[in-house]
């Protein structure tokens, strides 16, 4: 099972599409690792610099509709190549969300109010999150502040992440 805890990269914008996650011009790459340097290359958020802000981060917290656009699996693959296995947001594009779980990764949906509270408490701080899958709880910490946030995950999605993704899940069961 992958790691779902670590330092947080905040992306304070809604509607981040798959072309911004991994630009289409790199979709001819034949390995996931080859996608690594191009993650979020075309994302425009004031003050955001991928080369500076991505290294060392393993969790993204963002707003609504992350992963909208095309249905390509390259978007989760580019995240995975950068050791980002958890994205937390208000809502996700349906296909992107399922592609994350199919890759053994997690896309956790929280209410917009909860996401706003996380941004209010932790944006701009050196924040870490610990994911407790047994309690279905995210624990955010920074500068002496701690916030516990419950989340829901279906039994099937839990099975996918525990197996390491759809292929490993299917290998055991079919």
Buried (B, 14 or more C-beta within 10 A) or exposed (E): EBEBBBBBBBBBBBBBBBBBBBBEEBEEBEEBEBBBBBBBBBBEBEEBEBEEBBEEBBBBBBBBBBBBBBEBBBBBBBBBBBBBBBBBBBBBBEBBBBBBBBBBBBBBBBEEEBBBBBBEBBBEBEBBBBBBBEEBEBBBBBEEEEBEBEBEBEEEBBBBBEBBBBEEBEEEEE
